[in-house]
Amino acid sequence: MVAGYSALCGGLIALSANVYFAYKAFRYFGARSARAIIQSLWSGQMGKQILAAALFALVFVGVRPLEPVALFVGYVLVLGTSASALLLMKNNPKH
């Protein structure tokens, strides 16, 4: 039971940090927005790291009992899921 909700907390940390990054990073598009795109990618990545660290701190302080190994396994599994999705795509996704 403890390992289950610890892993869930880790997965939610990864998911919420990535949602924040996606929101910040993909607000702008087009050639005229190049400077804004670069700035939003940078701020999105920095915000993602800060948010993940803050959420880890909140979980370590506020969740008792906690299984730290399961927490980090859940975090890494969610990150690995999004990374492995790129491997599953075909070489030419338009066909």
N, CA, C and O atoms as a GROMACS GRO file, in nm:
protein
  380
    1MET      N    1   0.082  -0.119   0.000
    1MET     CA    2   0.000   0.000   0.000
    1MET      C    3   0.088   0.127   0.000
    1MET      O    4   0.063   0.220  -0.077
    2VAL      N    5   0.188   0.128   0.086
    2VAL     CA    6   0.275   0.245   0.096
    2VAL      C    7   0.354   0.264  -0.033
    2VAL      O    8   0.369   0.376  -0.082
    3ALA      N    9   0.406   0.154  -0.086
    3ALA     CA   10   0.481   0.162  -0.212
    3ALA      C   11   0.391   0.209  -0.326
    3ALA      O   12   0.437   0.281  -0.415
    4GLY      N   13   0.266   0.170  -0.325
    4GLY     CA   14   0.173   0.209  -0.431
    4GLY      C   15   0.148   0.359  -0.433
    4GLY      O   16   0.159   0.422  -0.538
    5TYR      N   17   0.113   0.416  -0.318
    5TYR     CA   18   0.087   0.560  -0.321
    5TYR      C   19   0.216   0.641  -0.329
    5TYR      O   20   0.213   0.756  -0.373
    6SER      N   21   0.328   0.583  -0.288
    6SER     CA   22   0.456   0.652  -0.307
    6SER      C   23   0.490   0.660  -0.455
    6SER      O   24   0.534   0.765  -0.504
    7ALA      N   25   0.471   0.550  -0.527
    7ALA     CA   26   0.495   0.550  -0.672
    7ALA      C   27   0.398   0.644  -0.744
    7ALA      O   28   0.436   0.712  -0.839
    8LEU      N   29   0.273   0.647  -0.698
    8LEU     CA   30   0.176   0.738  -0.757
    8LEU      C   31   0.218   0.884  -0.737
    8LEU      O   32   0.206   0.965  -0.829
    9CYS      N   33   0.267   0.916  -0.619
    9CYS     CA   34   0.316   1.052  -0.594
    9CYS      C   35   0.431   1.086  -0.687
    9CYS      O   36   0.436   1.196  -0.741
   10GLY      N   37   0.523   0.994  -0.707
   10GLY     CA   38   0.635   1.017  -0.798
   10GLY      C   39   0.588   1.038  -0.941
   10GLY      O   40   0.638   1.126  -1.011
   11GLY      N   41   0.492   0.958  -0.984
   11GLY     CA   42   0.438   0.975  -1.118
   11GLY      C   43   0.366   1.107  -1.136
   11GLY      O   44   0.376   1.170  -1.241
   12LEU      N   45   0.293   1.149  -1.034
   12LEU     CA   46   0.223   1.277  -1.041
   12LEU      C   47   0.319   1.395  -1.041
   12LEU      O   48   0.292   1.498  -1.103
   13ILE      N   49   0.431   1.382  -0.972
   13ILE     CA   50   0.533   1.487  -0.975
   13ILE      C   51   0.587   1.503  -1.117
   13ILE      O   52   0.596   1.614  -1.168
   14ALA      N   53   0.622   1.392  -1.180
   14ALA     CA   54   0.674   1.397  -1.317
   14ALA      C   55   0.569   1.452  -1.414
   14ALA      O   56   0.600   1.534  -1.499
   15LEU      N   57   0.447   1.406  -1.400
   15LEU     CA   58   0.340   1.450  -1.490
   15LEU      C   59   0.313   1.599  -1.475
   15LEU      O   60   0.303   1.670  -1.575
   16SER      N   61   0.301   1.647  -1.353
   16SER     CA   62   0.269   1.788  -1.334
   16SER      C   63   0.384   1.878  -1.379
   16SER      O   64   0.360   1.986  -1.433
   17ALA      N   65   0.508   1.837  -1.357
   17ALA     CA   66   0.622   1.916  -1.403
   17ALA      C   67   0.626   1.921  -1.556
   17ALA      O   68   0.658   2.025  -1.614
   18ASN      N   69   0.595   1.810  -1.622
   18ASN     CA   70   0.594   1.808  -1.768
   18ASN      C   71   0.478   1.887  -1.826
   18ASN      O   72   0.492   1.949  -1.932
   19VAL      N   73   0.364   1.886  -1.759
   19VAL     CA   74   0.251   1.967  -1.805
   19VAL      C   75   0.285   2.115  -1.796
   19VAL      O   76   0.253   2.192  -1.887
   20TYR      N   77   0.351   2.154  -1.688
   20TYR     CA   78   0.394   2.293  -1.674
   20TYR      C   79   0.491   2.330  -1.786
   20TYR      O   80   0.478   2.438  -1.846
   21PHE      N   81   0.587   2.243  -1.815
   21PHE     CA   82   0.682   2.270  -1.922
   21PHE      C   83   0.611   2.284  -2.057
   21PHE      O   84   0.640   2.377  -2.133
   22ALA      N   85   0.520   2.194  -2.086
   22ALA     CA   86   0.449   2.200  -2.214
   22ALA      C   87   0.368   2.330  -2.226
   22ALA      O   88   0.364   2.391  -2.333
   23TYR      N   89   0.306   2.370  -2.117
   23TYR     CA   90   0.229   2.494  -2.118
   23TYR      C   91   0.319   2.614  -2.147
   23TYR      O   92   0.287   2.698  -2.231
   24LYS      N   93   0.432   2.622  -2.078
   24LYS     CA   94   0.522   2.735  -2.096
   24LYS      C   95   0.595   2.730  -2.230
   24LYS      O   96   0.614   2.834  -2.293
   25ALA      N   97   0.636   2.613  -2.274
   25ALA     CA   98   0.723   2.601  -2.391
   25ALA      C   99   0.650   2.620  -2.522
   25ALA      O  100   0.708   2.671  -2.618
   26PHE      N  101   0.526   2.581  -2.530
   26PHE     CA  102   0.456   2.580  -2.658
   26PHE      C  103   0.348   2.687  -2.668
   26PHE      O  104   0.246   2.667  -2.733
   27ARG      N  105   0.371   2.800  -2.604
   27ARG     CA  106   0.276   2.910  -2.615
   27ARG      C  107   0.292   2.987  -2.744
   27ARG      O  108   0.195   3.044  -2.795
   28TYR      N  109   0.412   2.991  -2.798
   28TYR     CA  110   0.441   3.070  -2.917
   28TYR      C  111   0.476   2.980  -3.034
   28TYR      O  112   0.527   2.869  -3.015
   29PHE      N  113   0.449   3.027  -3.155
   29PHE     CA  114   0.490   2.955  -3.275
   29PHE      C  115   0.504   3.054  -3.388
   29PHE      O  116   0.450   3.165  -3.382
   30GLY      N  117   0.576   3.014  -3.492
   30GLY     CA  118   0.597   3.100  -3.607
   30GLY      C  119   0.736   3.159  -3.609
   30GLY      O  120   0.801   3.171  -3.505
   31ALA      N  121   0.782   3.196  -3.728
   31ALA     CA  122   0.917   3.247  -3.745
   31ALA      C  123   0.937   3.383  -3.677
   31ALA      O  124   1.048   3.413  -3.633
   32ARG      N  125   0.835   3.462  -3.668
   32ARG     CA  126   0.847   3.594  -3.606
   32ARG      C  127   0.860   3.586  -3.454
   32ARG      O  128   0.900   3.684  -3.390
   33SER      N  129   0.828   3.473  -3.398
   33SER     CA  130   0.831   3.457  -3.253
   33SER      C  131   0.955   3.382  -3.204
   33SER      O  132   0.953   3.327  -3.094
   34ALA      N  133   1.062   3.378  -3.283
   34ALA     CA  134   1.178   3.297  -3.249
   34ALA      C  135   1.236   3.333  -3.112
   34ALA      O  136   1.267   3.244  -3.033
   35ARG      N  137   1.250   3.459  -3.084
   35ARG     CA  138   1.306   3.501  -2.955
   35ARG      C  139   1.212   3.459  -2.841
   35ARG      O  140   1.259   3.412  -2.737
   36ALA      N  141   1.083   3.476  -2.859
   36ALA     CA  142   0.986   3.436  -2.756
   36ALA      C  143   0.984   3.284  -2.738
   36ALA      O  144   0.964   3.236  -2.626
   37ILE      N  145   1.004   3.210  -2.845
   37ILE     CA  146   1.006   3.064  -2.836
   37ILE      C  147   1.125   3.018  -2.753
   37ILE      O  148   1.112   2.933  -2.665
   38ILE      N  149   1.241   3.074  -2.782
   38ILE     CA  150   1.362   3.036  -2.707
   38ILE      C  151   1.347   3.073  -2.560
   38ILE      O  152   1.382   2.995  -2.472
   39GLN      N  153   1.295   3.191  -2.534
   39GLN     CA  154   1.276   3.235  -2.396
   39GLN      C  155   1.176   3.146  -2.323
   39GLN      O  156   1.196   3.112  -2.207
   40SER      N  157   1.068   3.109  -2.390
   40SER     CA  158   0.968   3.026  -2.324
   40SER      C  159   1.018   2.883  -2.302
   40SER      O  160   0.982   2.820  -2.202
   41LEU      N  161   1.100   2.830  -2.393
   41LEU     CA  162   1.159   2.698  -2.371
   41LEU      C  163   1.251   2.700  -2.249
   41LEU      O  164   1.248   2.610  -2.166
   42TRP      N  165   1.332   2.804  -2.240
   42TRP     CA  166   1.424   2.815  -2.127
   42TRP      C  167   1.348   2.830  -1.996
   42TRP      O  168   1.376   2.760  -1.899
   43SER      N  169   1.254   2.921  -1.992
   43SER     CA  170   1.179   2.942  -1.868
   43SER      C  171   1.094   2.820  -1.832
   43SER      O  172   1.075   2.790  -1.715
   44GLY      N  173   1.043   2.752  -1.933
   44GLY     CA  174   0.966   2.631  -1.908
   44GLY      C  175   1.052   2.521  -1.846
   44GLY      O  176   1.008   2.453  -1.754
   45GLN      N  177   1.174   2.504  -1.896
   45GLN     CA  178   1.262   2.402  -1.841
   45GLN      C  179   1.307   2.436  -1.699
   45GLN      O  180   1.310   2.349  -1.612
   46MET      N  181   1.339   2.562  -1.676
   46MET     CA  182   1.379   2.602  -1.541
   46MET      C  183   1.262   2.588  -1.443
   46MET      O  184   1.279   2.540  -1.331
   47GLY      N  185   1.144   2.629  -1.487
   47GLY     CA  186   1.026   2.614  -1.402
   47GLY      C  187   0.994   2.469  -1.373
   47GLY      O  188   0.950   2.435  -1.263
   48LYS      N  189   1.014   2.383  -1.473
   48LYS     CA  190   0.990   2.240  -1.456
   48LYS      C  191   1.082   2.183  -1.349
   48LYS      O  192   1.038   2.106  -1.263
   49GLN      N  193   1.209   2.218  -1.352
   49GLN     CA  194   1.304   2.168  -1.254
   49GLN      C  195   1.271   2.219  -1.113
   49GLN      O  196   1.275   2.143  -1.016
   50ILE      N  197   1.238   2.346  -1.104
   50ILE     CA  198   1.204   2.405  -0.973
   50ILE      C  199   1.075   2.343  -0.919
   50ILE      O  200   1.066   2.313  -0.800
   51LEU      N  201   0.976   2.325  -1.005
   51LEU     CA  202   0.850   2.266  -0.962
   51LEU      C  203   0.870   2.122  -0.916
   51LEU      O  204   0.816   2.083  -0.812
   52ALA      N  205   0.947   2.044  -0.990
   52ALA     CA  206   0.973   1.905  -0.950
   52ALA      C  207   1.044   1.900  -0.815
   52ALA      O  208   1.009   1.819  -0.729
   53ALA      N  209   1.144   1.986  -0.796
   53ALA     CA  210   1.216   1.987  -0.668
   53ALA      C  211   1.123   2.027  -0.554
   53ALA      O  212   1.128   1.968  -0.446
   54ALA      N  213   1.039   2.126  -0.576
   54ALA     CA  214   0.946   2.170  -0.472
   54ALA      C  215   0.844   2.060  -0.440
   54ALA      O  216   0.810   2.039  -0.324
   55LEU      N  217   0.795   1.992  -0.542
   55LEU     CA  218   0.699   1.885  -0.517
   55LEU      C  219   0.762   1.767  -0.445
   55LEU      O  220   0.700   1.707  -0.358
   56PHE      N  221   0.887   1.734  -0.480
   56PHE     CA  222   0.957   1.630  -0.405
   56PHE      C  223   0.972   1.669  -0.259
   56PHE      O  224   0.950   1.587  -0.170
   57ALA      N  225   1.008   1.794  -0.234
   57ALA     CA  226   1.023   1.842  -0.096
   57ALA      C  227   0.890   1.832  -0.021
   57ALA      O  228   0.887   1.789   0.094
   58LEU      N  229   0.781   1.872  -0.087
   58LEU     CA  230   0.650   1.863  -0.022
   58LEU      C  231   0.612   1.720   0.011
   58LEU      O  232   0.559   1.692   0.118
   59VAL      N  233   0.641   1.629  -0.081
   59VAL     CA  234   0.607   1.488  -0.057
   59VAL      C  235   0.692   1.432   0.057
   59VAL      O  236   0.640   1.363   0.144
   60PHE      N  237   0.822   1.463   0.057
   60PHE     CA  238   0.907   1.410   0.164
   60PHE      C  239   0.868   1.465   0.300
   60PHE      O  240   0.880   1.396   0.401
   61VAL      N  241   0.821   1.590   0.304
   61VAL     CA  242   0.782   1.650   0.432
   61VAL      C  243   0.641   1.608   0.472
   61VAL      O  244   0.616   1.583   0.590
   62GLY      N  245   0.550   1.600   0.376
   62GLY     CA  246   0.409   1.584   0.410
   62GLY      C  247   0.351   1.446   0.404
   62GLY      O  248   0.243   1.423   0.458
   63VAL      N  249   0.416   1.352   0.340
   63VAL     CA  250   0.358   1.218   0.324
   63VAL      C  251   0.430   1.122   0.418
   63VAL      O  252   0.550   1.100   0.407
   64ARG      N  253   0.355   1.066   0.509
   64ARG     CA  254   0.409   0.968   0.604
   64ARG      C  255   0.313   0.852   0.613
   64ARG      O  256   0.193   0.878   0.623
   65PRO      N  257   0.353   0.730   0.610
   65PRO     CA  258   0.485   0.680   0.575
   65PRO      C  259   0.509   0.690   0.426
   65PRO      O  260   0.415   0.700   0.347
   66LEU      N  261   0.634   0.689   0.387
   66LEU     CA  262   0.674   0.705   0.247
   66LEU      C  263   0.782   0.604   0.213
   66LEU      O  264   0.870   0.577   0.294
   67GLU      N  265   0.773   0.548   0.094
   67GLU     CA  266   0.875   0.457   0.043
   67GLU      C  267   0.954   0.532  -0.065
   67GLU      O  268   0.908   0.539  -0.179
   68PRO      N  269   1.072   0.587  -0.033
   68PRO     CA  270   1.147   0.670  -0.127
   68PRO      C  271   1.184   0.600  -0.257
   68PRO      O  272   1.182   0.662  -0.363
   69VAL      N  273   1.216   0.471  -0.250
   69VAL     CA  274   1.253   0.398  -0.372
   69VAL      C  275   1.134   0.393  -0.467
   69VAL      O  276   1.150   0.416  -0.586
   70ALA      N  277   1.017   0.364  -0.416
   70ALA     CA  278   0.897   0.359  -0.500
   70ALA      C  279   0.863   0.497  -0.555
   70ALA      O  280   0.817   0.508  -0.668
   71LEU      N  281   0.886   0.601  -0.476
   71LEU     CA  282   0.863   0.738  -0.522
   71LEU      C  283   0.948   0.768  -0.646
   71LEU      O  284   0.896   0.818  -0.746
   72PHE      N  285   1.077   0.738  -0.638
   72PHE     CA  286   1.165   0.765  -0.750
   72PHE      C  287   1.141   0.671  -0.868
   72PHE      O  288   1.158   0.711  -0.983
   73VAL      N  289   1.101   0.548  -0.841
   73VAL     CA  290   1.067   0.455  -0.950
   73VAL      C  291   0.945   0.506  -1.026
   73VAL      O  292   0.943   0.503  -1.149
   74GLY      N  293   0.844   0.552  -0.955
   74GLY     CA  294   0.726   0.609  -1.021
   74GLY      C  295   0.761   0.731  -1.104
   74GLY      O  296   0.709   0.748  -1.215
   75TYR      N  297   0.849   0.815  -1.052
   75TYR     CA  298   0.895   0.934  -1.125
   75TYR      C  299   0.967   0.895  -1.254
   75TYR      O  300   0.937   0.948  -1.361
   76VAL      N  301   1.061   0.802  -1.243
   76VAL     CA  302   1.141   0.760  -1.359
   76VAL      C  303   1.054   0.687  -1.461
   76VAL      O  304   1.075   0.702  -1.582
   77LEU      N  305   0.957   0.609  -1.416
   77LEU     CA  306   0.870   0.538  -1.510
   77LEU      C  307   0.787   0.635  -1.593
   77LEU      O  308   0.770   0.615  -1.714
   78VAL      N  309   0.735   0.738  -1.531
   78VAL     CA  310   0.657   0.836  -1.608
   78VAL      C  311   0.747   0.912  -1.705
   78VAL      O  312   0.707   0.936  -1.818
   79LEU      N  313   0.866   0.949  -1.662
   79LEU     CA  314   0.960   1.015  -1.754
   79LEU      C  315   0.999   0.921  -1.867
   79LEU      O  316   1.010   0.963  -1.982
   80GLY      N  317   1.021   0.794  -1.835
   80GLY     CA  318   1.057   0.696  -1.938
   80GLY      C  319   0.946   0.669  -2.037
   80GLY      O  320   0.971   0.640  -2.153
   81THR      N  321   0.823   0.679  -1.991
   81THR     CA  322   0.709   0.658  -2.080
   81THR      C  323   0.707   0.764  -2.190
   81THR      O  324   0.687   0.732  -2.307
   82SER      N  325   0.726   0.889  -2.152
   82SER     CA  326   0.725   0.996  -2.253
   82SER      C  327   0.847   0.988  -2.343
   82SER      O  328   0.837   1.019  -2.462
   83ALA      N  329   0.960   0.948  -2.290
   83ALA     CA  330   1.081   0.935  -2.372
   83ALA      C  331   1.070   0.818  -2.468
   83ALA      O  332   1.113   0.827  -2.582
   84SER      N  333   1.012   0.707  -2.423
   84SER     CA  334   1.001   0.590  -2.510
   84SER      C  335   0.892   0.606  -2.616
   84SER      O  336   0.892   0.533  -2.715
   85ALA      N  337   0.802   0.699  -2.597
   85ALA     CA  338   0.700   0.723  -2.699
   85ALA      C  339   0.764   0.767  -2.830
   85ALA      O  340   0.712   0.738  -2.938
   86LEU      N  341   0.875   0.839  -2.821
   86LEU     CA  342   0.945   0.880  -2.942
   86LEU      C  343   1.001   0.760  -3.018
   86LEU      O  344   1.007   0.762  -3.141
   87LEU      N  345   1.041   0.656  -2.946
   87LEU     CA  346   1.095   0.537  -3.011
   87LEU      C  347   0.986   0.456  -3.082
   87LEU      O  348   1.015   0.383  -3.177
   88LEU      N  349   0.863   0.470  -3.038
   88LEU     CA  350   0.754   0.395  -3.096
   88LEU      C  351   0.699   0.456  -3.224
   88LEU      O  352   0.627   0.391  -3.300
   89MET      N  353   0.733   0.582  -3.247
   89MET     CA  354   0.684   0.649  -3.366
   89MET      C  355   0.757   0.595  -3.490
   89MET      O  356   0.873   0.556  -3.483
   90LYS      N  357   0.686   0.593  -3.599
   90LYS     CA  358   0.749   0.553  -3.725
   90LYS      C  359   0.845   0.661  -3.770
   90LYS      O  360   0.841   0.773  -3.720
   91ASN      N  361   0.930   0.626  -3.863
   91ASN     CA  362   1.028   0.723  -3.915
   91ASN      C  363   0.959   0.841  -3.981
   91ASN      O  364   1.006   0.954  -3.970
   92ASN      N  365   0.850   0.817  -4.048
   92ASN     CA  366   0.775   0.924  -4.114
   92ASN      C  367   0.633   0.922  -4.061
   92ASN      O  368   0.549   0.849  -4.114
   93PRO      N  369   0.602   1.001  -3.958
   93PRO     CA  370   0.469   0.994  -3.897
   93PRO      C  371   0.356   1.045  -3.985
   93PRO      O  372   0.240   1.031  -3.948
   94LYS      N  373   0.387   1.105  -4.101
   94LYS     CA  374   0.281   1.157  -4.187
   94LYS      C  375   0.213   1.048  -4.268
   94LYS      O  376   0.106   1.071  -4.325
   95HIS      N  377   0.273   0.931  -4.274
   95HIS     CA  378   0.213   0.822  -4.356
   95HIS      C  379   0.144   0.722  -4.270
   95HIS      O  380   0.089   0.624  -4.321
   0.00000   0.00000   0.00000
